[in-house]
Amino acid sequence: MVRTMRAMDRAAKQAERQRIARQNALNRAAMLNASAQAVAEYDEMVEALTGGHRITCGKRDWLTAATAPDEPYPARRDDEQLAARARLDGYVPGLLDKILRRGEKVMARLADDIDAARRRDDDLHARAAEAVASRNARTAVARKVVERDPDALVAALEQHSALGRLPFSFEGVDTIFLDGRVIAVVDGLGSDDG
């Protein structure tokens, strides 16, 4: 009985030592992962600060986009639905379908295919209409930019500027409208910001 108690005590102590060793190993692995993450973040910061000269400024042709005509919305097409309806109308149960009494099931499946085809046609039309609406919205924005609408100019600068990729050195763009001119002032790190 005493030997059994000692063996159980030794097993409990050994299990506790193994648990502590596993916990210490997990803690070391977590510290290494945290250190690797900190190094990666530091490298990204250094790359952002030293890589500002690599940002390319692209030219946009707002006038061509502004003079493009609005696209008409597409008409809804029902090609898939008509094809599914033709398959249902053209179905004639064969001898095997009649013997196994599968004709009703096949017709029910073909009727369900019509509903699915209608949903696909609706989905295709919705995607096409959404694409046309998006292109027409871009044309409307381009018209406002060409007309020198202040809100549209500021929005275009914010959306199309690549300066936002410099989070540690870029603080913002101030836009000033003076005597028919648009002046964009870029705020960045000064020499006193170190």
TIRO-2110 file (N, C-alpha, C; in Angstrom, 1 decimal):
// TIRO-2110
0.8, -1.2, 0.0, N, 1, A
0.0, 0.0, 0.0, CA, 1, A
0.9, 1.2, 0.0, C, 1, A
1.9, 1.2, 0.8, N, 2, A
2.8, 2.4, 0.8, CA, 2, A
3.5, 2.6, -0.5, C, 2, A
3.9, 1.4, -1.1, N, 3, A
4.6, 1.5, -2.4, CA, 3, A
3.6, 2.1, -3.5, C, 3, A
2.4, 1.7, -3.4, N, 4, A
1.4, 2.3, -4.4, CA, 4, A
1.3, 3.8, -4.2, C, 4, A
1.2, 4.2, -2.9, N, 5, A
1.1, 5.7, -2.7, CA, 5, A
2.3, 6.4, -3.2, C, 5, A
3.5, 5.8, -3.0, N, 6, A
4.7, 6.5, -3.4, CA, 6, A
4.8, 6.5, -4.9, C, 6, A
4.4, 5.4, -5.6, N, 7, A
4.4, 5.4, -7.0, CA, 7, A
3.4, 6.4, -7.6, C, 7, A
2.2, 6.6, -7.0, N, 8, A
1.3, 7.6, -7.4, CA, 8, A
1.8, 9.0, -7.2, C, 8, A
2.5, 9.2, -6.1, N, 9, A
3.1, 10.5, -5.8, CA, 9, A
4.1, 10.8, -6.8, C, 9, A
5.0, 9.8, -7.2, N, 10, A
6.1, 10.1, -8.2, CA, 10, A
5.4, 10.4, -9.5, C, 10, A
4.4, 9.6, -9.9, N, 11, A
3.7, 9.8, -11.2, CA, 11, A
3.1, 11.2, -11.3, C, 11, A
2.5, 11.7, -10.2, N, 12, A
1.9, 13.0, -10.1, CA, 12, A
3.0, 14.1, -10.3, C, 12, A
4.1, 13.9, -9.6, N, 13, A
5.2, 14.9, -9.6, CA, 13, A
5.8, 14.9, -11.1, C, 13, A
5.9, 13.7, -11.7, N, 14, A
6.5, 13.7, -13.0, CA, 14, A
5.5, 14.3, -14.0, C, 14, A
4.2, 14.1, -13.9, N, 15, A
3.2, 14.7, -14.7, CA, 15, A
3.3, 16.3, -14.6, C, 15, A
3.4, 16.7, -13.4, N, 16, A
3.5, 18.2, -13.1, CA, 16, A
4.8, 18.8, -13.8, C, 16, A
5.9, 18.1, -13.6, N, 17, A
7.2, 18.5, -14.3, CA, 17, A
7.0, 18.6, -15.8, C, 17, A
6.3, 17.6, -16.4, N, 18, A
6.1, 17.6, -17.8, CA, 18, A
5.2, 18.7, -18.3, C, 18, A
4.2, 19.0, -17.5, N, 19, A
3.3, 20.1, -17.8, CA, 19, A
4.0, 21.4, -17.7, C, 19, A
4.8, 21.6, -16.7, N, 20, A
5.6, 22.9, -16.6, CA, 20, A
6.6, 23.0, -17.8, C, 20, A
7.2, 21.9, -18.2, N, 21, A
8.1, 21.9, -19.3, CA, 21, A
7.4, 22.3, -20.6, C, 21, A
6.2, 21.7, -20.8, N, 22, A
5.4, 22.0, -22.0, CA, 22, A
5.0, 23.5, -22.0, C, 22, A
4.6, 24.0, -20.8, N, 23, A
4.2, 25.4, -20.7, CA, 23, A
5.3, 26.3, -21.0, C, 23, A
6.5, 26.0, -20.5, N, 24, A
7.7, 26.8, -20.7, CA, 24, A
8.0, 26.8, -22.2, C, 24, A
7.9, 25.7, -22.9, N, 25, A
8.2, 25.6, -24.3, CA, 25, A
7.2, 26.4, -25.1, C, 25, A
5.9, 26.4, -24.7, N, 26, A
4.9, 27.2, -25.4, CA, 26, A
5.2, 28.7, -25.2, C, 26, A
5.6, 29.1, -24.0, N, 27, A
5.9, 30.5, -23.7, CA, 27, A
7.1, 30.9, -24.5, C, 27, A
8.2, 30.1, -24.7, N, 28, A
9.3, 30.4, -25.5, CA, 28, A
8.9, 30.6, -27.0, C, 28, A
8.1, 29.7, -27.5, N, 29, A
7.6, 29.8, -28.8, CA, 29, A
6.8, 31.0, -29.1, C, 29, A
5.9, 31.4, -28.1, N, 30, A
5.1, 32.6, -28.2, CA, 30, A
6.0, 33.9, -28.3, C, 30, A
7.1, 33.9, -27.4, N, 31, A
8.0, 35.0, -27.4, CA, 31, A
8.8, 35.1, -28.7, C, 31, A
9.2, 34.0, -29.3, N, 32, A
9.9, 34.0, -30.6, CA, 32, A
8.9, 34.5, -31.7, C, 32, A
7.7, 34.0, -31.7, N, 33, A
6.7, 34.5, -32.7, CA, 33, A
6.5, 36.0, -32.6, C, 33, A
6.4, 36.5, -31.3, N, 34, A
6.2, 37.9, -31.1, CA, 34, A
7.4, 38.7, -31.6, C, 34, A
8.6, 38.2, -31.3, N, 35, A
9.8, 38.9, -31.8, CA, 35, A
9.8, 38.9, -33.3, C, 35, A
9.5, 37.8, -33.9, N, 36, A
9.5, 37.8, -35.4, CA, 36, A
8.5, 38.8, -36.0, C, 36, A
7.3, 38.9, -35.3, N, 37, A
6.3, 39.8, -35.8, CA, 37, A
6.8, 41.2, -35.6, C, 37, A
7.4, 41.5, -34.5, N, 38, A
8.0, 42.9, -34.3, CA, 38, A
9.0, 43.2, -35.3, C, 38, A
9.9, 42.3, -35.7, N, 39, A
10.9, 42.5, -36.7, CA, 39, A
10.2, 42.8, -38.0, C, 39, A
9.2, 42.0, -38.4, N, 40, A
8.5, 42.2, -39.6, CA, 40, A
7.8, 43.6, -39.7, C, 40, A
7.2, 44.0, -38.6, N, 41, A
6.6, 45.3, -38.6, CA, 41, A
7.6, 46.4, -38.7, C, 41, A
8.8, 46.3, -38.0, N, 42, A
9.8, 47.2, -38.1, CA, 42, A
10.4, 47.3, -39.6, C, 42, A
10.5, 46.2, -40.2, N, 43, A
11.0, 46.2, -41.6, CA, 43, A
10.0, 46.9, -42.5, C, 43, A
8.7, 46.7, -42.3, N, 44, A
7.7, 47.3, -43.1, CA, 44, A
7.8, 48.8, -42.9, C, 44, A
8.0, 49.3, -41.6, N, 45, A
8.1, 50.7, -41.3, CA, 45, A
9.3, 51.3, -42.1, C, 45, A
10.4, 50.6, -42.0, N, 46, A
11.6, 51.1, -42.7, CA, 46, A
11.4, 51.2, -44.2, C, 46, A
10.8, 50.2, -44.7, N, 47, A
10.5, 50.2, -46.2, CA, 47, A
9.6, 51.3, -46.6, C, 47, A
8.6, 51.6, -45.8, N, 48, A
7.7, 52.7, -46.1, CA, 48, A
8.4, 54.0, -46.0, C, 48, A
9.2, 54.2, -45.0, N, 49, A
9.9, 55.5, -44.9, CA, 49, A
11.0, 55.7, -46.0, C, 49, A
11.7, 54.6, -46.3, N, 50, A
12.8, 54.8, -47.3, CA, 50, A
12.3, 54.5, -48.7, C, 50, A
11.0, 54.1, -48.9, N, 51, A
10.6, 53.7, -50.3, CA, 51, A
9.7, 54.8, -50.9, C, 51, A
9.6, 55.9, -50.3, N, 52, A
8.7, 57.0, -50.8, CA, 52, A
9.0, 57.4, -52.2, C, 52, A
10.3, 57.4, -52.5, N, 53, A
10.7, 57.8, -53.8, CA, 53, A
10.3, 56.9, -54.9, C, 53, A
9.8, 55.7, -54.6, N, 54, A
9.4, 54.7, -55.6, CA, 54, A
8.0, 54.8, -56.0, C, 54, A
7.2, 55.7, -55.3, N, 55, A
5.8, 55.8, -55.7, CA, 55, A
5.7, 56.5, -57.0, C, 55, A
5.0, 55.9, -57.9, N, 56, A
4.9, 56.5, -59.3, CA, 56, A
3.6, 57.3, -59.3, C, 56, A
3.7, 58.4, -60.0, N, 57, A
2.5, 59.2, -60.2, CA, 57, A
2.0, 59.0, -61.6, C, 57, A
0.8, 58.5, -61.7, N, 58, A
0.2, 58.3, -63.0, CA, 58, A
-0.7, 59.4, -63.4, C, 58, A
-0.8, 59.6, -64.7, N, 59, A
-1.7, 60.6, -65.3, CA, 59, A
-3.0, 60.0, -65.6, C, 59, A
-4.1, 60.7, -65.3, N, 60, A
-5.4, 60.2, -65.6, CA, 60, A
-6.0, 61.2, -66.7, C, 60, A
-6.7, 60.6, -67.6, N, 61, A
-7.3, 61.4, -68.7, CA, 61, A
-8.8, 61.6, -68.3, C, 61, A
-9.1, 62.6, -67.5, N, 62, A
-10.4, 62.9, -67.0, CA, 62, A
-11.3, 63.4, -68.1, C, 62, A
-10.8, 64.1, -69.1, N, 63, A
-11.6, 64.7, -70.2, CA, 63, A
-12.2, 63.5, -71.0, C, 63, A
-11.4, 62.6, -71.4, N, 64, A
-11.9, 61.4, -72.2, CA, 64, A
-13.0, 60.7, -71.4, C, 64, A
-12.7, 60.5, -70.1, N, 65, A
-13.7, 59.8, -69.3, CA, 65, A
-15.0, 60.6, -69.2, C, 65, A
-14.9, 61.9, -69.1, N, 66, A
-16.0, 62.8, -68.9, CA, 66, A
-16.9, 62.9, -70.1, C, 66, A
-16.2, 62.8, -71.3, N, 67, A
-17.0, 63.0, -72.6, CA, 67, A
-17.6, 61.7, -73.1, C, 67, A
-17.3, 60.6, -72.4, N, 68, A
-17.9, 59.3, -72.8, CA, 68, A
-19.4, 59.3, -72.5, C, 68, A
-20.2, 58.8, -73.5, N, 69, A
-21.7, 58.8, -73.2, CA, 69, A
-22.1, 57.8, -72.2, C, 69, A
-23.2, 58.1, -71.5, N, 70, A
-23.7, 57.1, -70.5, CA, 70, A
-24.2, 55.9, -71.3, C, 70, A
-23.9, 54.8, -70.7, N, 71, A
-24.3, 53.5, -71.3, CA, 71, A
-25.8, 53.2, -70.9, C, 71, A
-26.6, 52.7, -71.8, N, 72, A
-28.0, 52.4, -71.5, CA, 72, A
-28.0, 51.1, -70.7, C, 72, A
-29.0, 51.0, -69.8, N, 73, A
-29.1, 49.8, -69.0, CA, 73, A
-29.4, 48.6, -69.9, C, 73, A
-28.9, 47.4, -69.6, N, 74, A
-29.2, 46.3, -70.4, CA, 74, A
-30.6, 45.8, -70.2, C, 74, A
-31.1, 45.3, -71.3, N, 75, A
-32.4, 44.6, -71.2, CA, 75, A
-32.3, 43.2, -70.6, C, 75, A
-33.3, 42.8, -69.9, N, 76, A
-33.2, 41.5, -69.3, CA, 76, A
-33.4, 40.5, -70.3, C, 76, A
-32.5, 39.5, -70.3, N, 77, A
-32.6, 38.4, -71.3, CA, 77, A
-33.1, 37.1, -70.5, C, 77, A
-33.7, 36.2, -71.2, N, 78, A
-34.2, 35.0, -70.6, CA, 78, A
-33.8, 33.8, -71.4, C, 78, A
-32.6, 33.8, -71.9, N, 79, A
-32.1, 32.7, -72.7, CA, 79, A
-32.1, 31.4, -72.0, C, 79, A
-31.6, 31.4, -70.8, N, 80, A
-31.5, 30.1, -70.0, CA, 80, A
-32.9, 29.6, -69.7, C, 80, A
-33.7, 30.5, -69.3, N, 81, A
-35.1, 30.1, -69.0, CA, 81, A
-35.8, 29.5, -70.2, C, 81, A
-35.6, 30.1, -71.4, N, 82, A
-36.3, 29.6, -72.6, CA, 82, A
-35.7, 28.2, -72.9, C, 82, A
-34.4, 28.0, -72.7, N, 83, A
-33.8, 26.7, -73.0, CA, 83, A
-34.3, 25.7, -72.1, C, 83, A
-34.5, 26.0, -70.8, N, 84, A
-35.0, 25.0, -69.8, CA, 84, A
-36.5, 24.7, -70.1, C, 84, A
-37.2, 25.7, -70.6, N, 85, A
-38.6, 25.5, -70.9, CA, 85, A
-38.7, 24.6, -72.1, C, 85, A
-37.8, 24.8, -73.1, N, 86, A
-37.8, 23.9, -74.3, CA, 86, A
-37.4, 22.5, -73.9, C, 86, A
-36.5, 22.3, -73.0, N, 87, A
-36.2, 20.9, -72.5, CA, 87, A
-37.4, 20.3, -71.9, C, 87, A
-38.2, 21.0, -71.1, N, 88, A
-39.4, 20.5, -70.5, CA, 88, A
-40.4, 20.2, -71.5, C, 88, A
-40.7, 21.1, -72.4, N, 89, A
-41.7, 20.9, -73.5, CA, 89, A
-41.3, 19.7, -74.4, C, 89, A
-40.0, 19.5, -74.6, N, 90, A
-39.6, 18.5, -75.6, CA, 90, A
-39.4, 17.1, -74.9, C, 90, A
-39.6, 17.0, -73.6, N, 91, A
-39.4, 15.8, -72.9, CA, 91, A
-40.6, 14.8, -73.2, C, 91, A
-40.2, 13.6, -73.7, N, 92, A
-41.2, 12.6, -73.9, CA, 92, A
-40.6, 11.4, -73.2, C, 92, A
-41.4, 10.8, -72.2, N, 93, A
-40.9, 9.7, -71.4, CA, 93, A
-40.6, 8.5, -72.3, C, 93, A
-39.5, 7.9, -72.2, N, 94, A
-39.1, 6.7, -72.9, CA, 94, A
-39.8, 5.5, -72.3, C, 94, A
-39.5, 4.3, -72.9, N, 95, A
-40.1, 3.1, -72.5, CA, 95, A
-39.6, 2.8, -71.0, C, 95, A
-38.3, 2.9, -70.8, N, 96, A
-37.7, 2.6, -69.5, CA, 96, A
-38.3, 3.6, -68.4, C, 96, A
-38.5, 4.9, -68.8, N, 97, A
-39.1, 5.8, -67.8, CA, 97, A
-40.6, 5.4, -67.5, C, 97, A
-41.3, 4.9, -68.5, N, 98, A
-42.7, 4.5, -68.3, CA, 98, A
-42.7, 3.2, -67.4, C, 98, A
-41.8, 2.3, -67.7, N, 99, A
-41.8, 1.0, -66.9, CA, 99, A
-41.4, 1.3, -65.4, C, 99, A
-40.4, 2.2, -65.2, N, 100, A
-39.9, 2.5, -63.9, CA, 100, A
-40.7, 3.6, -63.2, C, 100, A
-41.7, 4.2, -64.0, N, 101, A
-42.5, 5.3, -63.5, CA, 101, A
-41.6, 6.5, -63.0, C, 101, A
-40.6, 6.8, -63.8, N, 102, A
-39.7, 7.9, -63.5, CA, 102, A
-40.1, 9.2, -64.3, C, 102, A
-41.1, 9.1, -65.2, N, 103, A
-41.4, 10.3, -66.0, CA, 103, A
-41.9, 11.5, -65.2, C, 103, A
-42.7, 11.3, -64.1, N, 104, A
-43.1, 12.4, -63.3, CA, 104, A
-42.0, 13.0, -62.6, C, 104, A
-41.1, 12.2, -62.1, N, 105, A
-39.9, 12.8, -61.4, CA, 105, A
-39.0, 13.6, -62.3, C, 105, A
-38.8, 13.1, -63.5, N, 106, A
-38.0, 13.8, -64.5, CA, 106, A
-38.7, 15.1, -64.9, C, 106, A
-40.0, 15.1, -65.0, N, 107, A
-40.7, 16.3, -65.4, CA, 107, A
-40.7, 17.3, -64.2, C, 107, A
-40.8, 16.9, -63.0, N, 108, A
-40.7, 17.7, -61.8, CA, 108, A
-39.3, 18.4, -61.8, C, 108, A
-38.2, 17.6, -62.1, N, 109, A
-36.9, 18.1, -62.1, CA, 109, A
-36.7, 19.1, -63.2, C, 109, A
-37.2, 18.9, -64.3, N, 110, A
-37.1, 19.8, -65.4, CA, 110, A
-37.9, 21.1, -65.1, C, 110, A
-39.0, 21.0, -64.4, N, 111, A
-39.7, 22.2, -64.0, CA, 111, A
-38.9, 23.0, -63.0, C, 111, A
-38.2, 22.3, -62.1, N, 112, A
-37.3, 23.0, -61.1, CA, 112, A
-36.2, 23.7, -61.8, C, 112, A
-35.7, 23.0, -62.9, N, 113, A
-34.6, 23.6, -63.7, CA, 113, A
-35.1, 25.0, -64.3, C, 113, A
-36.3, 25.1, -64.6, N, 114, A
-36.8, 26.4, -65.2, CA, 114, A
-36.7, 27.5, -64.1, C, 114, A
-37.1, 27.2, -62.9, N, 115, A
-36.9, 28.2, -61.8, CA, 115, A
-35.5, 28.5, -61.6, C, 115, A
-34.6, 27.5, -61.6, N, 116, A
-33.2, 27.8, -61.4, CA, 116, A
-32.6, 28.6, -62.6, C, 116, A
-33.1, 28.3, -63.8, N, 117, A
-32.6, 29.1, -65.0, CA, 117, A
-33.1, 30.6, -64.9, C, 117, A
-34.3, 30.8, -64.4, N, 118, A
-34.9, 32.1, -64.2, CA, 118, A
-34.0, 32.9, -63.2, C, 118, A
-33.6, 32.2, -62.1, N, 119, A
-32.7, 32.9, -61.1, CA, 119, A
-31.4, 33.2, -61.7, C, 119, A
-30.8, 32.3, -62.6, N, 120, A
-29.5, 32.6, -63.2, CA, 120, A
-29.7, 33.8, -64.2, C, 120, A
-30.8, 33.8, -64.9, N, 121, A
-31.0, 35.0, -65.8, CA, 121, A
-31.1, 36.3, -65.0, C, 121, A
-31.8, 36.2, -63.9, N, 122, A
-32.0, 37.4, -63.0, CA, 122, A
-30.6, 37.9, -62.5, C, 122, A
-29.8, 36.9, -62.1, N, 123, A
-28.5, 37.2, -61.6, CA, 123, A
-27.6, 37.8, -62.7, C, 123, A
-27.6, 37.2, -63.9, N, 124, A
-26.8, 37.8, -65.0, CA, 124, A
-27.3, 39.2, -65.3, C, 124, A
-28.6, 39.5, -65.3, N, 125, A
-29.1, 40.8, -65.5, CA, 125, A
-28.6, 41.8, -64.4, C, 125, A
-28.7, 41.4, -63.2, N, 126, A
-28.4, 42.2, -62.1, CA, 126, A
-26.9, 42.6, -62.1, C, 126, A
-26.0, 41.6, -62.5, N, 127, A
-24.6, 41.9, -62.6, CA, 127, A
-24.3, 42.9, -63.7, C, 127, A
-25.0, 42.7, -64.9, N, 128, A
-24.8, 43.5, -66.0, CA, 128, A
-25.2, 45.0, -65.7, C, 128, A
-26.4, 45.1, -65.0, N, 129, A
-26.9, 46.4, -64.7, CA, 129, A
-26.0, 47.1, -63.6, C, 129, A
-25.4, 46.3, -62.7, N, 130, A
-24.5, 46.9, -61.7, CA, 130, A
-23.2, 47.4, -62.4, C, 130, A
-22.7, 46.6, -63.4, N, 131, A
-21.5, 47.1, -64.1, CA, 131, A
-21.8, 48.3, -64.9, C, 131, A
-22.9, 48.4, -65.5, N, 132, A
-23.3, 49.7, -66.3, CA, 132, A
-23.4, 50.8, -65.3, C, 132, A
-24.1, 50.6, -64.2, N, 133, A
-24.3, 51.7, -63.2, CA, 133, A
-22.9, 52.2, -62.7, C, 133, A
-22.0, 51.2, -62.4, N, 134, A
-20.7, 51.6, -62.0, CA, 134, A
-19.9, 52.4, -63.0, C, 134, A
-20.0, 52.0, -64.3, N, 135, A
-19.3, 52.8, -65.3, CA, 135, A
-19.9, 54.2, -65.5, C, 135, A
-21.2, 54.2, -65.4, N, 136, A
-21.9, 55.5, -65.5, CA, 136, A
-21.6, 56.4, -64.3, C, 136, A
-21.4, 55.9, -63.1, N, 137, A
-21.0, 56.6, -62.0, CA, 137, A
-19.6, 57.2, -62.1, C, 137, A
-18.7, 56.4, -62.7, N, 138, A
-17.3, 56.9, -62.9, CA, 138, A
-17.3, 58.0, -63.9, C, 138, A
-18.2, 57.9, -64.9, N, 139, A
-18.3, 59.0, -65.9, CA, 139, A
-18.8, 60.2, -65.3, C, 139, A
-19.8, 60.1, -64.4, N, 140, A
-20.4, 61.3, -63.7, CA, 140, A
-19.3, 61.9, -62.8, C, 140, A
-18.5, 61.1, -62.2, N, 141, A
-17.4, 61.7, -61.3, CA, 141, A
-16.4, 62.4, -62.2, C, 141, A
-16.1, 61.8, -63.3, N, 142, A
-15.1, 62.5, -64.2, CA, 142, A
-15.7, 63.8, -64.7, C, 142, A
-17.0, 63.9, -65.0, N, 143, A
-17.6, 65.1, -65.4, CA, 143, A
-17.4, 66.2, -64.4, C, 143, A
-17.7, 65.8, -63.1, N, 144, A
-17.5, 66.8, -62.0, CA, 144, A
-16.1, 67.2, -61.9, C, 144, A
-15.1, 66.3, -62.1, N, 145, A
-13.7, 66.7, -61.9, CA, 145, A
-13.4, 67.7, -63.0, C, 145, A
-13.8, 67.4, -64.3, N, 146, A
-13.6, 68.3, -65.4, CA, 146, A
-14.2, 69.7, -65.2, C, 146, A
-15.4, 69.7, -64.5, N, 147, A
-16.1, 71.0, -64.2, CA, 147, A
-15.4, 71.7, -63.0, C, 147, A
-14.5, 71.0, -62.4, N, 148, A
-13.7, 71.6, -61.2, CA, 148, A
-14.6, 71.7, -60.0, C, 148, A
-15.5, 70.8, -59.8, N, 149, A
-16.3, 70.7, -58.6, CA, 149, A
-15.3, 70.5, -57.4, C, 149, A
-15.3, 71.3, -56.4, N, 150, A
-14.3, 71.1, -55.3, CA, 150, A
-14.4, 69.8, -54.6, C, 150, A
-15.6, 69.4, -54.3, N, 151, A
-15.8, 68.1, -53.6, CA, 151, A
-15.3, 66.9, -54.5, C, 151, A
-15.6, 67.0, -55.8, N, 152, A
-15.1, 65.9, -56.6, CA, 152, A
-13.6, 65.9, -56.8, C, 152, A
-13.0, 67.1, -56.8, N, 153, A
-11.5, 67.2, -56.9, CA, 153, A
-10.9, 66.6, -55.6, C, 153, A
-11.4, 67.0, -54.5, N, 154, A
-10.8, 66.5, -53.2, CA, 154, A
-11.0, 64.9, -53.2, C, 154, A
-12.2, 64.4, -53.5, N, 155, A
-12.4, 63.0, -53.5, CA, 155, A
-11.5, 62.3, -54.5, C, 155, A
-11.2, 62.9, -55.7, N, 156, A
-10.3, 62.2, -56.7, CA, 156, A
-8.9, 62.2, -56.1, C, 156, A
-8.5, 63.3, -55.5, N, 157, A
-7.1, 63.3, -54.9, CA, 157, A
-7.0, 62.2, -53.8, C, 157, A
-8.0, 62.1, -53.0, N, 158, A
-7.9, 61.1, -51.9, CA, 158, A
-7.9, 59.7, -52.5, C, 158, A
-8.7, 59.5, -53.5, N, 159, A
-8.9, 58.1, -54.0, CA, 159, A
-7.7, 57.7, -54.8, C, 159, A
-7.2, 58.6, -55.7, N, 160, A
-6.2, 58.1, -56.6, CA, 160, A
-4.8, 58.5, -56.2, C, 160, A
-4.6, 59.1, -55.1, N, 161, A
-3.2, 59.4, -54.7, CA, 161, A
-2.6, 58.2, -54.1, C, 161, A
-1.3, 58.0, -54.4, N, 162, A
-0.6, 56.8, -53.9, CA, 162, A
0.2, 57.2, -52.6, C, 162, A
0.0, 58.4, -52.2, N, 163, A
0.7, 58.9, -51.0, CA, 163, A
0.2, 58.2, -49.7, C, 163, A
-1.0, 57.6, -49.7, N, 164, A
-1.5, 56.9, -48.6, CA, 164, A
-0.8, 55.7, -48.2, C, 164, A
0.1, 55.2, -49.1, N, 165, A
0.9, 54.0, -48.9, CA, 165, A
2.1, 54.3, -48.0, C, 165, A
2.2, 55.6, -47.6, N, 166, A
3.3, 56.0, -46.7, CA, 166, A
2.8, 56.3, -45.4, C, 166, A
2.3, 55.4, -44.6, N, 167, A
1.6, 55.7, -43.4, CA, 167, A
2.4, 56.4, -42.3, C, 167, A
3.7, 56.2, -42.4, N, 168, A
4.5, 56.7, -41.3, CA, 168, A
5.1, 58.1, -41.6, C, 168, A
5.1, 58.5, -42.9, N, 169, A
5.6, 59.7, -43.3, CA, 169, A
4.6, 60.7, -43.9, C, 169, A
3.4, 60.2, -44.2, N, 170, A
2.4, 61.0, -44.9, CA, 170, A
1.3, 61.3, -43.8, C, 170, A
1.0, 62.5, -43.7, N, 171, A
0.0, 62.9, -42.7, CA, 171, A
-1.4, 63.3, -43.3, C, 171, A
-1.3, 63.8, -44.6, N, 172, A
-2.6, 64.2, -45.2, CA, 172, A
-2.3, 65.1, -46.4, C, 172, A
-3.4, 65.4, -47.1, N, 173, A
-3.4, 66.4, -48.2, CA, 173, A
-4.4, 67.5, -47.9, C, 173, A
-4.0, 68.7, -47.9, N, 174, A
-4.9, 69.8, -47.8, CA, 174, A
-5.1, 70.4, -49.2, C, 174, A
-6.4, 70.7, -49.5, N, 175, A
-6.7, 71.2, -50.9, CA, 175, A
-7.2, 72.7, -50.7, C, 175, A
-6.6, 73.5, -51.5, N, 176, A
-6.9, 74.9, -51.5, CA, 176, A
-7.4, 75.3, -52.9, C, 176, A
-8.5, 76.1, -53.0, N, 177, A
-9.0, 76.6, -54.2, CA, 177, A
-8.8, 78.1, -54.2, C, 177, A
-7.9, 78.5, -55.1, N, 178, A
-7.6, 80.0, -55.1, CA, 178, A
-7.5, 80.5, -56.5, C, 178, A
-8.3, 81.5, -56.9, N, 179, A
-8.3, 82.1, -58.2, CA, 179, A
-8.4, 81.1, -59.3, C, 179, A
-9.3, 80.2, -59.2, N, 180, A
-9.6, 79.2, -60.2, CA, 180, A
-8.5, 78.1, -60.3, C, 180, A
-7.6, 78.1, -59.4, N, 181, A
-6.6, 77.1, -59.4, CA, 181, A
-6.8, 76.1, -58.2, C, 181, A
-6.4, 74.9, -58.3, N, 182, A
-6.5, 73.9, -57.3, CA, 182, A
-5.0, 73.7, -56.8, C, 182, A
-4.8, 73.9, -55.5, N, 183, A
-3.5, 73.7, -54.9, CA, 183, A
-3.6, 72.6, -53.9, C, 183, A
-2.8, 71.6, -54.0, N, 184, A
-2.8, 70.5, -53.0, CA, 184, A
-1.5, 70.6, -52.3, C, 184, A
-1.6, 70.7, -51.0, N, 185, A
-0.5, 70.7, -50.1, CA, 185, A
-0.4, 69.4, -49.3, C, 185, A
0.8, 68.8, -49.5, N, 186, A
1.0, 67.5, -48.9, CA, 186, A
1.7, 67.7, -47.5, C, 186, A
1.0, 67.2, -46.5, N, 187, A
1.6, 67.2, -45.1, CA, 187, A
2.4, 65.9, -44.9, C, 187, A
3.6, 66.1, -44.5, N, 188, A
4.5, 64.9, -44.2, CA, 188, A
5.3, 65.1, -43.0, C, 188, A
6.2, 64.2, -42.7, N, 189, A
7.1, 64.4, -41.6, CA, 189, A
8.1, 65.6, -41.8, C, 189, A
8.2, 66.4, -40.9, N, 190, A
9.1, 67.5, -40.9, CA, 190, A
10.4, 67.1, -40.3, C, 190, A
11.4, 67.9, -40.4, N, 191, A
12.7, 67.6, -39.8, CA, 191, A
12.7, 67.6, -38.3, C, 191, A
11.7, 68.3, -37.7, N, 192, A
11.6, 68.2, -36.2, CA, 192, A
10.8, 67.0, -35.8, C, 192, A
10.2, 66.2, -36.7, N, 193, A
9.5, 65.0, -36.3, CA, 193, A
10.4, 63.9, -36.0, C, 193, A
11.6, 64.0, -36.5, N, 194, A
12.7, 63.0, -36.3, CA, 194, A
12.3, 61.6, -36.7, C, 194, A
END
